[in-house]
Amino acid sequence: MPGQMYFINQGQVHYWQVSADATGYCLFFSPAFFELHAPAHHGLFQFPFFFNFTDKPFIQLTEKQQVEMLEVFCLAEREGNHSQRTEDSLLVLWSYLHILLLKTRQFYQHAVPAGQGPGFHLVQEFELKLQEHFRKWHSVNDYAEMLHVTPNYLNALSKKLLGKNAKAIINDRLVLEAKRMLANTAMGVSEVAWQLNFKDTSYFSRFFRKNTGHTPEAFRTSVHQ
């Protein structure tokens, strides 16, 4: 649809299906590139649109917003087409990227539907905390404590706004990461379990099977067939 911006996080499974007459820009960058020049403690976690687990990871831009974004995209494309890659050139590219992300955050915040109120922002904060800490913390209590709410309230709010309670969302994030590691690395199941802070391999295997219907070994085999 014209005027839409979509957000895809690193490693996120996605599928492109566009019409032949579609036009637009795709901007790919690594977290390492952004964080190379970002001030301390100002990483990608400050941009909530990369960590939204809802079913609508996009915003609809107004005509004025489209013009603003296209101007920056064109400048970034022109700089990127330069044959030489000097330190200054990379810094200019990073600056355009930063502008795009800041403008997008501004538009994204304005696009939050009225009426979702403080609860919506709390759920967004939960998503950000989860993205940052999911390898270490697995319980609703952990995140409720970080957000200064009760576990029951966080579960109910997540269910209302995201369609799943907080525990299901935590489990989904762990399963997603486990699938990525099993599919894209040579780590053994015990190493994957350790990386995701499960107390032992058998517990991790039971968790994975309960949430996917497959053992970790069977999942890995199916991916590489």
C-alpha positions, 0 to 999 in steps of 0.5 A: 500500500502506498506510503507504508513503512515496514520494520524487520528486525535482524534475523526475522523471518519474512517473505516479500510479495510485491507487485511489478509496479511497486516502488520504494526503498529497502534499507539494510544495515547491521546493528554493529554499523549503527552502534559504531557511532551511536553514543553510549547506551543509545543502541537500537533498543531506543527504536521500538518499531524494531521490537514490536511483536504485534501483527502490524509491524508498519506505519502509514505515512502522511503525504508530508511525512512521505516527502520528508522521508524520501528526501533523506532516502535520496541523500543516503542513496546518493552518498552510498553510490560513491565509489570511495568509502572513506571514514567521513563518507561512512560517517555521513551515511551513518548520519543519514541513517540516524536521521531516518531512524529518529524521524521514523520514531517520531512518526511511529509514536504519532501513529500509536492509536488514540485510546490505547493509552499508557497500557500500550506503552507499557506493553511496548516497554515489556517488548523492549525489555524482553528483547534485551533480557530474554536470554537471561530472564524467562519468567513473567515475574522478572519483567513485571518487577522491571516494569513495576507492575504485578505479573497478573497485570502484565499478563492481562495487559499483554493478552488484551493488546497483543492477544497472548499473555506475557508468558506466551510472548516470552516463550515465543521469543525463546523458541524463535531464538532457539530455532535460529540457533539450531538452523543457523549454527553448528552448536549442539543442543546443550550449547543452545540450552546454555546460551539461552540460560536453561538449567539443563539440556533435558529441560530445554528439550522438553520446553522446545518440544512442548512449544513446537511439537518437535525435538531440537534435533528433529527440527534441525534435521527438518531445516537442513533436509 
